[in-house]
Amino acid sequence: MNRLLSAGLAGALTVTLAPPAAAHTGHAGDAAFLQGFLHPLGGIDHLPAMVAVGI
């Protein structure tokens, strides 16, 4: 049980303390939700990736 608790704590700390990814920089902050929602549909490389994971 102690090992499971330690692994869970390590995972929770990793997720909460990790810095945000900055893969696509330079976007305006206005319609952030709409841009994020439509982003995967706009790139030719994004469509095969979505199909590969089963959308």
PDB file of N, H, CA, C and O in Angstrom:
ATOM      1  N   MET A   1       0.833  -1.197   0.000  1.00  0.00           N
ATOM      2  CA  MET A   1       0.000   0.000   0.000  1.00  0.00           C
ATOM      3  C   MET A   1       0.875   1.257   0.000  1.00  0.00           C
ATOM      4  O   MET A   1       0.536   2.251  -0.642  1.00  0.00           O
ATOM      5  N   ASN A   2       1.982   1.210   0.710  1.00  0.00           N
ATOM      6  H   ASN A   2       2.257   0.402   1.231  1.00  0.00           H
ATOM      7  CA  ASN A   2       2.871   2.356   0.795  1.00  0.00           C
ATOM      8  C   ASN A   2       3.479   2.684  -0.571  1.00  0.00           C
ATOM      9  O   ASN A   2       3.637   3.854  -0.920  1.00  0.00           O
ATOM     10  N   ARG A   3       3.818   1.648  -1.340  1.00  0.00           N
ATOM     11  H   ARG A   3       3.690   0.697  -1.056  1.00  0.00           H
ATOM     12  CA  ARG A   3       4.395   1.841  -2.665  1.00  0.00           C
ATOM     13  C   ARG A   3       3.370   2.479  -3.606  1.00  0.00           C
ATOM     14  O   ARG A   3       3.719   3.352  -4.400  1.00  0.00           O
ATOM     15  N   LEU A   4       2.130   2.054  -3.523  1.00  0.00           N
ATOM     16  H   LEU A   4       1.846   1.344  -2.878  1.00  0.00           H
ATOM     17  CA  LEU A   4       1.061   2.610  -4.340  1.00  0.00           C
ATOM     18  C   LEU A   4       0.817   4.074  -3.995  1.00  0.00           C
ATOM     19  O   LEU A   4       0.603   4.893  -4.888  1.00  0.00           O
ATOM     20  N   LEU A   5       0.846   4.405  -2.730  1.00  0.00           N
ATOM     21  H   LEU A   5       1.019   3.739  -2.004  1.00  0.00           H
ATOM     22  CA  LEU A   5       0.672   5.784  -2.286  1.00  0.00           C
ATOM     23  C   LEU A   5       1.816   6.667  -2.783  1.00  0.00           C
ATOM     24  O   LEU A   5       1.591   7.795  -3.221  1.00  0.00           O
ATOM     25  N   SER A   6       3.036   6.150  -2.713  1.00  0.00           N
ATOM     26  H   SER A   6       3.218   5.234  -2.357  1.00  0.00           H
ATOM     27  CA  SER A   6       4.195   6.903  -3.193  1.00  0.00           C
ATOM     28  C   SER A   6       4.115   7.138  -4.696  1.00  0.00           C
ATOM     29  O   SER A   6       4.423   8.234  -5.166  1.00  0.00           O
ATOM     30  N   ALA A   7       3.710   6.139  -5.447  1.00  0.00           N
ATOM     31  H   ALA A   7       3.460   5.249  -5.066  1.00  0.00           H
ATOM     32  CA  ALA A   7       3.582   6.282  -6.893  1.00  0.00           C
ATOM     33  C   ALA A   7       2.485   7.280  -7.239  1.00  0.00           C
ATOM     34  O   ALA A   7       2.646   8.085  -8.155  1.00  0.00           O
ATOM     35  N   GLY A   8       1.394   7.235  -6.528  1.00  0.00           N
ATOM     36  H   GLY A   8       1.263   6.581  -5.783  1.00  0.00           H
ATOM     37  CA  GLY A   8       0.311   8.182  -6.759  1.00  0.00           C
ATOM     38  C   GLY A   8       0.718   9.607  -6.433  1.00  0.00           C
ATOM     39  O   GLY A   8       0.382  10.534  -7.170  1.00  0.00           O
ATOM     40  N   LEU A   9       1.425   9.786  -5.356  1.00  0.00           N
ATOM     41  H   LEU A   9       1.698   9.032  -4.757  1.00  0.00           H
ATOM     42  CA  LEU A   9       1.903  11.108  -4.971  1.00  0.00           C
ATOM     43  C   LEU A   9       2.906  11.636  -5.990  1.00  0.00           C
ATOM     44  O   LEU A   9       2.859  12.810  -6.356  1.00  0.00           O
ATOM     45  N   ALA A  10       3.810  10.781  -6.449  1.00  0.00           N
ATOM     46  H   ALA A  10       3.848   9.827  -6.151  1.00  0.00           H
ATOM     47  CA  ALA A  10       4.792  11.190  -7.452  1.00  0.00           C
ATOM     48  C   ALA A  10       4.095  11.582  -8.753  1.00  0.00           C
ATOM     49  O   ALA A  10       4.477  12.562  -9.392  1.00  0.00           O
ATOM     50  N   GLY A  11       3.087  10.826  -9.142  1.00  0.00           N
ATOM     51  H   GLY A  11       2.777  10.030  -8.623  1.00  0.00           H
ATOM     52  CA  GLY A  11       2.339  11.151 -10.355  1.00  0.00           C
ATOM     53  C   GLY A  11       1.575  12.459 -10.219  1.00  0.00           C
ATOM     54  O   GLY A  11       1.540  13.264 -11.150  1.00  0.00           O
ATOM     55  N   ALA A  12       0.974  12.668  -9.080  1.00  0.00           N
ATOM     56  H   ALA A  12       1.002  12.015  -8.323  1.00  0.00           H
ATOM     57  CA  ALA A  12       0.218  13.900  -8.860  1.00  0.00           C
ATOM     58  C   ALA A  12       1.140  15.116  -8.853  1.00  0.00           C
ATOM     59  O   ALA A  12       0.789  16.157  -9.407  1.00  0.00           O
ATOM     60  N   LEU A  13       2.292  14.999  -8.244  1.00  0.00           N
ATOM     61  H   LEU A  13       2.577  14.153  -7.794  1.00  0.00           H
ATOM     62  CA  LEU A  13       3.248  16.105  -8.234  1.00  0.00           C
ATOM     63  C   LEU A  13       3.782  16.392  -9.635  1.00  0.00           C
ATOM     64  O   LEU A  13       3.953  17.551 -10.013  1.00  0.00           O
ATOM     65  N   THR A  14       4.041  15.348 -10.394  1.00  0.00           N
ATOM     66  H   THR A  14       3.902  14.406 -10.087  1.00  0.00           H
ATOM     67  CA  THR A  14       4.535  15.524 -11.755  1.00  0.00           C
ATOM     68  C   THR A  14       3.521  16.273 -12.606  1.00  0.00           C
ATOM     69  O   THR A  14       3.884  17.170 -13.368  1.00  0.00           O
ATOM     70  N   VAL A  15       2.266  15.911 -12.479  1.00  0.00           N
ATOM     71  H   VAL A  15       1.972  15.183 -11.860  1.00  0.00           H
ATOM     72  CA  VAL A  15       1.219  16.553 -13.282  1.00  0.00           C
ATOM     73  C   VAL A  15       0.989  17.996 -12.853  1.00  0.00           C
ATOM     74  O   VAL A  15       0.806  18.869 -13.701  1.00  0.00           O
ATOM     75  N   THR A  16       0.996  18.253 -11.573  1.00  0.00           N
ATOM     76  H   THR A  16       1.145  17.544 -10.884  1.00  0.00           H
ATOM     77  CA  THR A  16       0.677  19.598 -11.099  1.00  0.00           C
ATOM     78  C   THR A  16       1.845  20.566 -11.180  1.00  0.00           C
ATOM     79  O   THR A  16       1.627  21.772 -11.287  1.00  0.00           O
ATOM     80  N   LEU A  17       3.076  20.076 -11.133  1.00  0.00           N
ATOM     81  H   LEU A  17       3.253  19.096 -11.047  1.00  0.00           H
ATOM     82  CA  LEU A  17       4.228  20.961 -11.141  1.00  0.00           C
ATOM     83  C   LEU A  17       4.872  21.128 -12.513  1.00  0.00           C
ATOM     84  O   LEU A  17       5.790  21.932 -12.673  1.00  0.00           O
ATOM     85  N   ALA A  18       4.403  20.383 -13.491  1.00  0.00           N
ATOM     86  H   ALA A  18       3.657  19.730 -13.361  1.00  0.00           H
ATOM     87  CA  ALA A  18       4.979  20.477 -14.838  1.00  0.00           C
ATOM     88  C   ALA A  18       4.590  21.815 -15.477  1.00  0.00           C
ATOM     89  O   ALA A  18       3.442  22.246 -15.365  1.00  0.00           O
ATOM     90  N   PRO A  19       5.537  22.463 -16.140  1.00  0.00           N
ATOM     91  CA  PRO A  19       5.208  23.728 -16.812  1.00  0.00           C
ATOM     92  C   PRO A  19       4.341  23.460 -18.044  1.00  0.00           C
ATOM     93  O   PRO A  19       4.430  22.386 -18.639  1.00  0.00           O
ATOM     94  N   PRO A  20       3.509  24.423 -18.429  1.00  0.00           N
ATOM     95  CA  PRO A  20       2.667  24.217 -19.606  1.00  0.00           C
ATOM     96  C   PRO A  20       3.517  24.144 -20.880  1.00  0.00           C
ATOM     97  O   PRO A  20       4.559  24.791 -20.979  1.00  0.00           O
ATOM     98  N   ALA A  21       3.066  23.362 -21.832  1.00  0.00           N
ATOM     99  H   ALA A  21       2.219  22.837 -21.751  1.00  0.00           H
ATOM    100  CA  ALA A  21       3.775  23.238 -23.103  1.00  0.00           C
ATOM    101  C   ALA A  21       3.519  24.472 -23.954  1.00  0.00           C
ATOM    102  O   ALA A  21       2.420  25.027 -23.942  1.00  0.00           O
ATOM    103  N   ALA A  22       4.515  24.890 -24.676  1.00  0.00           N
ATOM    104  H   ALA A  22       5.408  24.440 -24.686  1.00  0.00           H
ATOM    105  CA  ALA A  22       4.389  26.055 -25.541  1.00  0.00           C
ATOM    106  C   ALA A  22       4.689  25.653 -26.978  1.00  0.00           C
ATOM    107  O   ALA A  22       5.574  26.223 -27.617  1.00  0.00           O
ATOM    108  N   ALA A  23       3.953  24.675 -27.483  1.00  0.00           N
ATOM    109  H   ALA A  23       3.234  24.212 -26.964  1.00  0.00           H
ATOM    110  CA  ALA A  23       4.202  24.169 -28.821  1.00  0.00           C
ATOM    111  C   ALA A  23       3.773  25.161 -29.887  1.00  0.00           C
ATOM    112  O   ALA A  23       4.449  25.304 -30.905  1.00  0.00           O
ATOM    113  N   HIS A  24       2.687  25.832 -29.675  1.00  0.00           N
ATOM    114  H   HIS A  24       2.137  25.716 -28.847  1.00  0.00           H
ATOM    115  CA  HIS A  24       2.175  26.799 -30.646  1.00  0.00           C
ATOM    116  C   HIS A  24       2.145  28.169 -29.988  1.00  0.00           C
ATOM    117  O   HIS A  24       1.186  28.508 -29.295  1.00  0.00           O
ATOM    118  N   THR A  25       3.173  28.942 -30.200  1.00  0.00           N
ATOM    119  H   THR A  25       3.952  28.666 -30.763  1.00  0.00           H
ATOM    120  CA  THR A  25       3.243  30.254 -29.570  1.00  0.00           C
ATOM    121  C   THR A  25       2.796  31.338 -30.542  1.00  0.00           C
ATOM    122  O   THR A  25       2.734  31.109 -31.750  1.00  0.00           O
ATOM    123  N   GLY A  26       2.488  32.501 -30.020  1.00  0.00           N
ATOM    124  H   GLY A  26       2.538  32.687 -29.039  1.00  0.00           H
ATOM    125  CA  GLY A  26       2.150  33.643 -30.850  1.00  0.00           C
ATOM    126  C   GLY A  26       0.682  33.783 -31.185  1.00  0.00           C
ATOM    127  O   GLY A  26       0.322  34.637 -31.995  1.00  0.00           O
ATOM    128  N   HIS A  27      -0.176  32.975 -30.591  1.00  0.00           N
ATOM    129  H   HIS A  27       0.116  32.281 -29.933  1.00  0.00           H
ATOM    130  CA  HIS A  27      -1.607  33.103 -30.856  1.00  0.00           C
ATOM    131  C   HIS A  27      -2.203  34.179 -29.957  1.00  0.00           C
ATOM    132  O   HIS A  27      -1.778  34.364 -28.816  1.00  0.00           O
ATOM    133  N   ALA A  28      -3.183  34.873 -30.485  1.00  0.00           N
ATOM    134  H   ALA A  28      -3.528  34.723 -31.412  1.00  0.00           H
ATOM    135  CA  ALA A  28      -3.865  35.898 -29.695  1.00  0.00           C
ATOM    136  C   ALA A  28      -4.702  35.225 -28.617  1.00  0.00           C
ATOM    137  O   ALA A  28      -5.154  34.094 -28.798  1.00  0.00           O
ATOM    138  N   GLY A  29      -4.909  35.902 -27.514  1.00  0.00           N
ATOM    139  H   GLY A  29      -4.543  36.821 -27.368  1.00  0.00           H
ATOM    140  CA  GLY A  29      -5.651  35.329 -26.406  1.00  0.00           C
ATOM    141  C   GLY A  29      -7.153  35.508 -26.500  1.00  0.00           C
ATOM    142  O   GLY A  29      -7.878  35.053 -25.615  1.00  0.00           O
ATOM    143  N   ASP A  30      -7.648  36.170 -27.566  1.00  0.00           N
ATOM    144  H   ASP A  30      -7.059  36.539 -28.285  1.00  0.00           H
ATOM    145  CA  ASP A  30      -9.080  36.455 -27.663  1.00  0.00           C
ATOM    146  C   ASP A  30      -9.905  35.171 -27.638  1.00  0.00           C
ATOM    147  O   ASP A  30     -10.328  34.760 -26.557  1.00  0.00           O
ATOM    148  N   ALA A  31     -10.140  34.556 -28.703  1.00  0.00           N
ATOM    149  H   ALA A  31      -9.796  34.890 -29.581  1.00  0.00           H
ATOM    150  CA  ALA A  31     -11.033  33.402 -28.779  1.00  0.00           C
ATOM    151  C   ALA A  31     -10.254  32.118 -28.523  1.00  0.00           C
ATOM    152  O   ALA A  31     -10.202  31.241 -29.384  1.00  0.00           O
ATOM    153  N   ALA A  32      -9.658  32.006 -27.363  1.00  0.00           N
ATOM    154  H   ALA A  32      -9.700  32.718 -26.663  1.00  0.00           H
ATOM    155  CA  ALA A  32      -8.782  30.875 -27.057  1.00  0.00           C
ATOM    156  C   ALA A  32      -9.520  29.541 -27.140  1.00  0.00           C
ATOM    157  O   ALA A  32      -8.978  28.573 -27.671  1.00  0.00           O
ATOM    158  N   PHE A  33     -10.746  29.475 -26.626  1.00  0.00           N
ATOM    159  H   PHE A  33     -11.187  30.262 -26.195  1.00  0.00           H
ATOM    160  CA  PHE A  33     -11.468  28.206 -26.667  1.00  0.00           C
ATOM    161  C   PHE A  33     -11.779  27.812 -28.096  1.00  0.00           C
ATOM    162  O   PHE A  33     -11.578  26.659 -28.479  1.00  0.00           O
ATOM    163  N   LEU A  34     -12.264  28.749 -28.885  1.00  0.00           N
ATOM    164  H   LEU A  34     -12.427  29.685 -28.574  1.00  0.00           H
ATOM    165  CA  LEU A  34     -12.615  28.442 -30.277  1.00  0.00           C
ATOM    166  C   LEU A  34     -11.374  28.057 -31.073  1.00  0.00           C
ATOM    167  O   LEU A  34     -11.414  27.110 -31.858  1.00  0.00           O
ATOM    168  N   GLN A  35     -10.280  28.774 -30.882  1.00  0.00           N
ATOM    169  H   GLN A  35     -10.248  29.543 -30.244  1.00  0.00           H
ATOM    170  CA  GLN A  35      -9.043  28.436 -31.578  1.00  0.00           C
ATOM    171  C   GLN A  35      -8.557  27.044 -31.176  1.00  0.00           C
ATOM    172  O   GLN A  35      -8.122  26.263 -32.023  1.00  0.00           O
ATOM    173  N   GLY A  36      -8.632  26.748 -29.914  1.00  0.00           N
ATOM    174  H   GLY A  36      -8.985  27.382 -29.226  1.00  0.00           H
ATOM    175  CA  GLY A  36      -8.201  25.425 -29.448  1.00  0.00           C
ATOM    176  C   GLY A  36      -9.093  24.318 -29.951  1.00  0.00           C
ATOM    177  O   GLY A  36      -8.618  23.219 -30.237  1.00  0.00           O
ATOM    178  N   PHE A  37     -10.381  24.590 -30.064  1.00  0.00           N
ATOM    179  H   PHE A  37     -10.767  25.483 -29.831  1.00  0.00           H
ATOM    180  CA  PHE A  37     -11.323  23.581 -30.541  1.00  0.00           C
ATOM    181  C   PHE A  37     -11.142  23.317 -32.026  1.00  0.00           C
ATOM    182  O   PHE A  37     -11.224  22.170 -32.465  1.00  0.00           O
ATOM    183  N   LEU A  38     -10.896  24.360 -32.803  1.00  0.00           N
ATOM    184  H   LEU A  38     -10.829  25.292 -32.447  1.00  0.00           H
ATOM    185  CA  LEU A  38     -10.778  24.214 -34.250  1.00  0.00           C
ATOM    186  C   LEU A  38      -9.364  23.869 -34.718  1.00  0.00           C
ATOM    187  O   LEU A  38      -9.186  23.458 -35.865  1.00  0.00           O
ATOM    188  N   HIS A  39      -8.372  24.026 -33.869  1.00  0.00           N
ATOM    189  H   HIS A  39      -8.517  24.360 -32.938  1.00  0.00           H
ATOM    190  CA  HIS A  39      -6.984  23.815 -34.266  1.00  0.00           C
ATOM    191  C   HIS A  39      -6.718  22.439 -34.880  1.00  0.00           C
ATOM    192  O   HIS A  39      -6.063  22.376 -35.920  1.00  0.00           O
ATOM    193  N   PRO A  40      -7.187  21.342 -34.297  1.00  0.00           N
ATOM    194  CA  PRO A  40      -6.888  20.031 -34.884  1.00  0.00           C
ATOM    195  C   PRO A  40      -7.498  19.834 -36.267  1.00  0.00           C
ATOM    196  O   PRO A  40      -7.041  18.972 -37.018  1.00  0.00           O
ATOM    197  N   LEU A  41      -8.499  20.598 -36.613  1.00  0.00           N
ATOM    198  H   LEU A  41      -8.870  21.299 -36.003  1.00  0.00           H
ATOM    199  CA  LEU A  41      -9.147  20.427 -37.915  1.00  0.00           C
ATOM    200  C   LEU A  41      -8.437  21.194 -39.020  1.00  0.00           C
ATOM    201  O   LEU A  41      -8.729  20.980 -40.197  1.00  0.00           O
ATOM    202  N   GLY A  42      -7.513  22.082 -38.671  1.00  0.00           N
ATOM    203  H   GLY A  42      -7.276  22.256 -37.716  1.00  0.00           H
ATOM    204  CA  GLY A  42      -6.909  22.956 -39.654  1.00  0.00           C
ATOM    205  C   GLY A  42      -5.589  22.493 -40.239  1.00  0.00           C
ATOM    206  O   GLY A  42      -5.104  23.107 -41.189  1.00  0.00           O
ATOM    207  N   GLY A  43      -5.005  21.467 -39.727  1.00  0.00           N
ATOM    208  H   GLY A  43      -5.399  20.968 -38.955  1.00  0.00           H
ATOM    209  CA  GLY A  43      -3.700  21.057 -40.227  1.00  0.00           C
ATOM    210  C   GLY A  43      -3.752  19.699 -40.886  1.00  0.00           C
ATOM    211  O   GLY A  43      -4.413  18.784 -40.394  1.00  0.00           O
ATOM    212  N   ILE A  44      -3.053  19.569 -42.001  1.00  0.00           N
ATOM    213  H   ILE A  44      -2.516  20.312 -42.400  1.00  0.00           H
ATOM    214  CA  ILE A  44      -3.036  18.290 -42.703  1.00  0.00           C
ATOM    215  C   ILE A  44      -2.368  17.212 -41.860  1.00  0.00           C
ATOM    216  O   ILE A  44      -2.683  16.031 -42.007  1.00  0.00           O
ATOM    217  N   ASP A  45      -1.458  17.596 -40.985  1.00  0.00           N
ATOM    218  H   ASP A  45      -1.201  18.555 -40.865  1.00  0.00           H
ATOM    219  CA  ASP A  45      -0.812  16.608 -40.119  1.00  0.00           C
ATOM    220  C   ASP A  45      -1.657  16.250 -38.905  1.00  0.00           C
ATOM    221  O   ASP A  45      -1.433  15.212 -38.282  1.00  0.00           O
ATOM    222  N   HIS A  46      -2.617  17.085 -38.565  1.00  0.00           N
ATOM    223  H   HIS A  46      -2.800  17.928 -39.071  1.00  0.00           H
ATOM    224  CA  HIS A  46      -3.457  16.817 -37.394  1.00  0.00           C
ATOM    225  C   HIS A  46      -4.562  15.804 -37.697  1.00  0.00           C
ATOM    226  O   HIS A  46      -4.916  15.001 -36.834  1.00  0.00           O
ATOM    227  N   LEU A  47      -5.096  15.833 -38.889  1.00  0.00           N
ATOM    228  H   LEU A  47      -4.809  16.486 -39.590  1.00  0.00           H
ATOM    229  CA  LEU A  47      -6.202  14.921 -39.231  1.00  0.00           C
ATOM    230  C   LEU A  47      -5.803  13.448 -39.147  1.00  0.00           C
ATOM    231  O   LEU A  47      -6.534  12.671 -38.533  1.00  0.00           O
ATOM    232  N   PRO A  48      -4.680  13.025 -39.734  1.00  0.00           N
ATOM    233  CA  PRO A  48      -4.308  11.614 -39.589  1.00  0.00           C
ATOM    234  C   PRO A  48      -4.038  11.221 -38.129  1.00  0.00           C
ATOM    235  O   PRO A  48      -4.298  10.088 -37.724  1.00  0.00           O
ATOM    236  N   ALA A  49      -3.520  12.164 -37.358  1.00  0.00           N
ATOM    237  H   ALA A  49      -3.309  13.084 -37.687  1.00  0.00           H
ATOM    238  CA  ALA A  49      -3.258  11.861 -35.944  1.00  0.00           C
ATOM    239  C   ALA A  49      -4.573  11.615 -35.202  1.00  0.00           C
ATOM    240  O   ALA A  49      -4.662  10.698 -34.385  1.00  0.00           O
ATOM    241  N   MET A  50      -5.596  12.433 -35.485  1.00  0.00           N
ATOM    242  H   MET A  50      -5.524  13.178 -36.148  1.00  0.00           H
ATOM    243  CA  MET A  50      -6.898  12.251 -34.824  1.00  0.00           C
ATOM    244  C   MET A  50      -7.533  10.929 -35.253  1.00  0.00           C
ATOM    245  O   MET A  50      -8.130  10.233 -34.432  1.00  0.00           O
ATOM    246  N   VAL A  51      -7.408  10.582 -36.528  1.00  0.00           N
ATOM    247  H   VAL A  51      -6.923  11.147 -37.195  1.00  0.00           H
ATOM    248  CA  VAL A  51      -7.957   9.309 -37.005  1.00  0.00           C
ATOM    249  C   VAL A  51      -7.205   8.151 -36.358  1.00  0.00           C
ATOM    250  O   VAL A  51      -7.810   7.142 -35.994  1.00  0.00           O
ATOM    251  N   ALA A  52      -5.894   8.292 -36.214  1.00  0.00           N
ATOM    252  H   ALA A  52      -5.403   9.111 -36.509  1.00  0.00           H
ATOM    253  CA  ALA A  52      -5.088   7.219 -35.638  1.00  0.00           C
ATOM    254  C   ALA A  52      -5.472   6.914 -34.193  1.00  0.00           C
ATOM    255  O   ALA A  52      -5.427   5.759 -33.769  1.00  0.00           O
ATOM    256  N   VAL A  53      -5.849   7.939 -33.439  1.00  0.00           N
ATOM    257  H   VAL A  53      -5.886   8.877 -33.783  1.00  0.00           H
ATOM    258  CA  VAL A  53      -6.236   7.690 -32.041  1.00  0.00           C
ATOM    259  C   VAL A  53      -7.725   7.463 -31.884  1.00  0.00           C
ATOM    260  O   VAL A  53      -8.205   7.240 -30.772  1.00  0.00           O
ATOM    261  N   GLY A  54      -8.463   7.517 -32.985  1.00  0.00           N
ATOM    262  H   GLY A  54      -8.073   7.698 -33.888  1.00  0.00           H
ATOM    263  CA  GLY A  54      -9.885   7.212 -32.935  1.00  0.00           C
ATOM    264  C   GLY A  54     -10.760   8.386 -32.578  1.00  0.00           C
ATOM    265  O   GLY A  54     -11.874   8.197 -32.089  1.00  0.00           O
ATOM    266  N   ILE A  55     -10.289   9.588 -32.807  1.00  0.00           N
ATOM    267  H   ILE A  55      -9.384   9.742 -33.203  1.00  0.00           H
ATOM    268  CA  ILE A  55     -11.014  10.825 -32.529  1.00  0.00           C
ATOM    269  C   ILE A  55     -11.671  10.686 -31.192  1.00  0.00           C
ATOM    270  O   ILE A  55     -12.346  11.609 -30.737  1.00  0.00           O
TER     271      ILE A  55
END
